[in-house]
Amino acid sequence: MRFTKKSSLSLSVNAIVVLILAIVMLGLGLGFIKGMFGKVSGQLEQQISAEPNPSAPFAGEPLTLSRETLITRIGEREIIKVSILNPTDAILNNAKPVIDCGTEFPITEQKVNPKDIAQGKAVTFAMVATIPAVPANTYLCKMFVEGKPAISKDLTIRISQ
């Protein structure tokens, strides 16, 4: 008795075809995801470059903002630039601006990269804050340097429908 094994050749060709299709689909999926993230990061960079730079901070006003009034809507992502002068005689390590609007309007999603600020030097930050779901109103908030509440400035946020 003699057996021929044609099925083993057919199985290996099918396996190779499936493997090639899987690699092609993986490549297409990764390309799509990269394209989507590229668009989002490009839009964010455009928004940051469109935001005007704040005036230079000085000893009497160590924190300055690009806008002192934000007019926005619920769920919007707002970008604000903040310049901070270090008036102390020590380096401010991992300094970053923080928005505090109290318990009735907590802005929990604030994104900013912390930086070291040398003594007597000023640094500009770009902050991204997402507006939470709160009633339409005008809120008085405070922008300050994390860990240094004495370095602060008032910020008005007006939320419309």
Secondary structure, 3 states (H helix, E strand, C coil): CCCCCHHHHHHHHHHHHHHHHHHHHHHHHHHHHHHHHHHHHHHHHHHHHHCCCCCCCECCECEEECCCEEEEECCCEEEEEEEEECCCCCCEEEECEEEECCCCCCCCCEECCCEEECCCCEEEEEEEEECCCCCCCEEEEEEEECCEEEEEEEEEEEEEC
